[in-house]
Amino acid sequence: MRRIALASGLILALGLSACAGAGSPSTPQTTAPTTSGTTTSGATAAETPTGTPGETTPTPGPTASGDPQRHASGAFATREAATLKDPWAMEFVPGTDQLLITQKSGELLLRDQRSGETITVSGTPEVVDAGQGGFGDVVVAPSFEQDQTIYLSWAERGDGGNTGAVIGRAKLVTDGSTASLDGLTVIWRQDPKVSGNGHFAHRIAFSPDGQHMFVTSGDRQKMTPAQDLNSGLGKVLRLNPDGTPAEGNPFADRGGVSAQIWSYGHRNPLGIAFDADGNLWSSEMGPQGGDEINLILEGKNYGWPNASNGSHYGGGEIPDHAPGDGFEAPKVWWNSSISPSSLMIYSGDVFPQWQGDAFVGALSGQALLRVGLNGTDATKGDEWDMGQRIRDVAQAPDGTIWLIEDGSNGRLLQIVPA
């Protein structure tokens, strides 16, 4: 438990805002959040802003319209490319100038980044668009350039009105001005389905060798299943590309859903990505405070709900992460809540000073954050006030950074050198 020195009523309001970060848009904040953080050693991670890109930084192509607007920090400029309705995730299509975008209500868009033309992809699934549920992630398969396979996640309804996340894969077929999904098949279902419409997580990342698919499965706001190895909730899962449990998972001998589990004790991990060294990182929403960046390791227990650097909504205490408690502590954490929505690890040349760093979109924090990665350590870097809730962050093939804002008029933004 990390308490914030505010009146209890304001604490509750901030906590509820953080939880709303993963769901429907809330009233934007007008001030940047107060932040604090630790590495696993417990030391405070200092803010370490970087300067503006050097003069030798290459200029990106004309992929967004209008003149770039210099950010107040001077670190970069932004170009507005489009306005979208409740966008959730985006993925650049290899070997093309196209961008795939999911919208929470169930649409999959294909945008031509040169012309700006956007078409709606047909053949998408029926989704449960309620609370934090809806259309979720979109990721191209490692084999995309050979077979045009893409992976999608969404929320579906089951027996008795219960809901759960699913992952499906299909072939993306494009033909001039049309696009469709061919052979969409569900390959994984969150187990069990439960009541409510929160904490689905359902982010997807493939291992660098393309052999395994890692999936984040949120605790569905039920908390205790995160510690139950017979439940698929509150876990990071390691699967084969066809959705079956991967061989060699740490709890495979237990059978059932346990055979899928790679790590456990998670709350709502909404970002997952591999770095250049093959380390797997995740961004995770805490309760009232205690948002995290975690290094995901085989078989480890990340503590939720028995340990957190945040508090329950309303101020209920949760033991802090502490050495020797048996839980894997976060590498970086935040109080107040920033509501991390996404995670990208930068590898481009446009911003060479940020190569290898993680970028996190913040919903209630209305910010883009940089986290410095050094092997298996992490420290806080810049926190840029964006004035809007940031839903996803991605790196384009040309090395520029793209953001989508949350909400019914969420902008698609390109970040370029200032």
N, C-alpha and C positions, 0 to 999 in steps of 0.2 A: 504494500500500500504506500503510494506516494501522495500525500495530501497537498493540495494547493491552498495557499493562505487567502481564501476568499470566503465570503458569507456562504452558508450552506445552500441557500436558494440559488445563488449564482453557480455554485459547483454543480448542482443538479442540472441546471440549464445547459451548461457546457457539456456535461456527460451525455445528455440526450442528443445534443447536436452532433457529437462524435458518432453515436450509433446511427443517426440518420444519414451519416456520411455514406453508408453503403447502399442506401435506398433512394427514395424519392428526393428531389431537390428540396432544400430548406432555405430559409432566408439567408442570403449571403452575409458573412461577417464583414465588418468594416475595419477591423484591426487585425494585424498579424498575431498569431498565437505566441505565447511565451513558451520557450523550449528548454529542455534540459535532457541530458543523456549520459549513458555510461557505456564503457566497453565492458567485456566480461571481467576485467579486473576490478570494476567498480569505480574507476576514476572518471571524473567528468570529461566529456569529449568537447573540446573547445570548438567554437565556430572558427572556420578557416576560410574566409572568402578568397576567391581567386580574382585575378584581374581580367580585363577584356582581352579577347583573342588578339594575337599578333598580326602584323601586316601581311605575313606570308600565308595566312589562312585562305584556302581556296574559296571562291565565290560560288554558291550553289546555283543550280539552274532555275529557270522561271517556273517554279511549281506552285506558287501561290500568287494571287493577284494583289495589286496595290503596293504602295511603298511600305517598306518595313518601318515599324514604330519602335524606336529605341526604348528599351526597358529603363525604368528609373535607376536601376543599379548600374547601368552602363555595361553589363556583362554580355548582353545580346540584344537582338531586336526581334520583333515578331511580325509575321505577315498573316493576315486572315485569309483563309482559303474557302471556307464554306460555313454555313449554319445548318445544324442538324437537330433532329428531334430525339432527345434522350439517347444519345450515343453511349455505348458501353465499352467497346474494344475495337482495336484496329490492327491490321496486319498488312505489310507491304508484300505484293506478289512478286516472287523472284523472276528476274528476266523480263520484267515489264515495267511500264510507268503507271501501274494500277495499285490502288489501295482498297482493301476490304474493310468495311465498317459494320459492326452490329449495332442495331438500335433496340433498346430494351423491349419495345412492344412486339418485336418479332421480325423486323425487316433486316435483310442483309443487303448492303449497298456495295457497288463496285464503282470506284471513282477513277477516272482518267486524270492523272496528276498533271498532265500537260495542258489538256483542253479544259479541265474542270467539269467535264460532263460526268454525271452520275446516273447509273441505272440500278434498278432494283432487281436483285437476283431472285428468280422464281424457285419453287420447290423447297422452301424453308419449312421447318416444323412448326406445329402449333405450340406456343409457349404459355406459361402461366405468368402473366404480367401483373404482379401484385407485390406490394411492399418492395423488398430488395430482389424479388424474383423477376425473371424475364429472359430475354436473349442475353447470353454472356460472352464468353471468349471466342475468338477465331484465330486459328493457327494453321499455317501451311505445313504439310507433312514434309519430313526430310527428303522424301522422294518426289516432291511436287513437280520438279522439272521433267520427270519421267512420266508421272501418272496423274498429275493435276489434282491430287487428293488434298482436301482440307479437313480440319477438325473444328467442331463447334460445340459449345456447351450452352445449356439452357435449363430452365426450371419446368418440370412437368407435374401434372396432377396424377395421384394414384387413388387407391381405394379409400373410401371414407373421407375424401377431400384432402388427404395428406399430400404433401409435396416433397419433391427431391430434385437434385440436380442430375442431369444426364450428359453424356458426351456422345456425339454422333460423328460419323465421317462420310464424306461424299466426294464425287468428282466434280470439280468446277468446270463447267462447259461454257465457253464464250463464243459468240458468233456475231461479230459486228456490233450491232446495237442491242443485243440481248445477251443474257447470262442466266444460267440455271444450275441447280444442284442435281446431279444424276446419282441414283442409288444411295440416297441418304439412309444410313443404318445406325441405330443406337448400339454402341459397343460397351457402354458402362453406365450403371445406374448407382446413385448414392444410396447406401444401405445403412439404416432403414429410412424410409420416407416417414416424415413426422408432421405434426401440425405447425402452422405458422408460415411466415414468408420472409424469414431473415437468415443471414449468415450461410448462404450457399457456397460462397467462395468460387468454386469451379473454374480456377485458372489452370492453364495447360502449359507445360514446357517439355521439349524433347531434349534428351541427353545429347552432348556434342557428337557422339558416334551414331545418333539416330536410332539406337536400338531400344530405348526405353522412353516411355511417356510418363512424366510426373504430373500429378493432378492434386490440387488443393481442395480439400473437402471440409467446409466449415462446420462448426458445432451446432448450427441451426438454432442458436440461442437457448440450447438445452444444457449447456455447460458440462455436466458430469459425463456424458458419453465421450468427451475428449480423452478421458483417462481409461476408457473401457476398450480393451483390445478385441472385444467381440462386436464392436460397433465401428462403422466406417466414418463416423462423424468426428470432426476435430482432428483430422489426420492429413498428412501428406502421403500420397499413394505412389507406388512405382509399378507401372503396368507395361505390358507389351503394346506395340502399336495397334494390335487388334482389341485391346481393352482387357485382356486376361491378365492375371497376376504374373509378374515377372519372376523368373527363377532366381532363387537366392535371397529373397526378401527375409528380413530378420525374424518374422513371426510366422513363416510359412508352415511350420510344423503344427500349428494350431488349426490350420484349414479354414474354410469359409472366408469371410471378409477379412479376417486377420492376415491371410496370405497376401493381401494387397498392400499392407501398411509398411511404409518406410520410416516414418516418424509420427509422434502423437503428442497430445497435450497442446493442441492448437485451438485458437478461438475463431478467427475469421481471416485467414491468409489470402489477401486479394492481389498479391503479386508474387511471381516466381520466375527466376531467371538464372542461367548459368553464366559464370564469368569465363575469361579466356583460359584460366587454369583448370577448368572443370569443376569448380566449387559451385554448389547450389545455394542460392540465397532466396529469402522470402521476406516480403513485407506483410505485417499482420496487425490488424486492428485490435487494440486492447479495449478494456471496458471504459471507465472514466479515467482517462490518462493511460499510460503504459503501452502506447503504440510501439511496435517493435520492428527491427531488422534482425533476422535470424539467419545464421549459417545452418543449413539443413544437413544433418548427419544421420547415418543409418542407425535405426533403433533407438534414437534419443527421445526423451520425454521433455517437452518444452514447458510443462508446468500447469497450463490452464486446466481447471480453474483454481488449482491449489497454490499457485504462485503467480504473481504479476506485479509490476511496478506501478500499476494503477489501482483504482478502488472500484467497488461495485457502485452502480448508479444509486444515488442517495447517500453515499458515504460509507457503505459497509466495508469493513476492512478485508484485505487480501494480503497474506504474507508477501513481502518483497522477495525477489530472487536473492539468494544468499549463497556464498560458497559452502559446499558440502550438503546442500539440501536435496541433492539427487536429481535436480532439474537442470536442463541446458538453458543458460541465461541468454538474453538477447545481446547482440553485439552493440546495438544502439537502441535507445528508447527515448520517447518524448512525453513530457507533461508540460502543458495541457495537451489534450488530444489534437492530433492533426488529421486523423482518419485517412491513413494511407490506402490509396485505391489501386495502386499499380506499381510495377517495378520494371525498369529497363537498365541494362548495363551497357555503357557506351563504348564503342570500338572504332568510331569513325575518325576521319582526319580533319574535319571542319573545325572542331574544337580540340586540338591536340592536348591541351592542358587537362582535359577531362577524360582522357582515354583510360578505361578500366574502372571508372567510377560508376556508382549506381545512381539512378534518377528515380525519384518517387513523386507521384502525383498525390496531392493532399486535397481532400474534400472539405471538411470543416475548416481546415487550415488555409484553404484557398491559396495554395502555394505550389511551387515546384521546388523540390529539395534535392540537393546533391549530397551523397554519402561517399566518402573516400574509402576505397577498398584496397587493402594491402595484404595479399595472401589470404589468410583466414581472419584478419582483423578488419575492423571498420571504425571510422570516426565521422562525426558530423562535419559537413562542409557548408555550402551556401544554402540559404533559404530565401527564395525569391517570391515576393508577394505578387500573385497574378490577379487578384481582385475577383476571381471566380473559382468555383469548385473544379478541380482538375480530376477527370475521370480516368484518363489513360495517357501513357507516354510511350513513344516508339521512336526508333532510329530508322531514317530513310536510307535507301541504298547510296544516296549521295553524301551521307554523313550528317545531314541536318537532323534536328530533333523536332518531332511533331507531338502536339498535344490535342486532346479533345476535352472540352469543358462538359460538365454535367448539366443536365436539364433540358427543357423543351426547346431552348434556343441555344444549345451548346455549340460553340464555335470550334472549327478545326483550324489549328494554328501551326504555323511553321516557325521554328526558332532558327535564326541565322546570325552570323557575326554582326556586331554593332557597327 
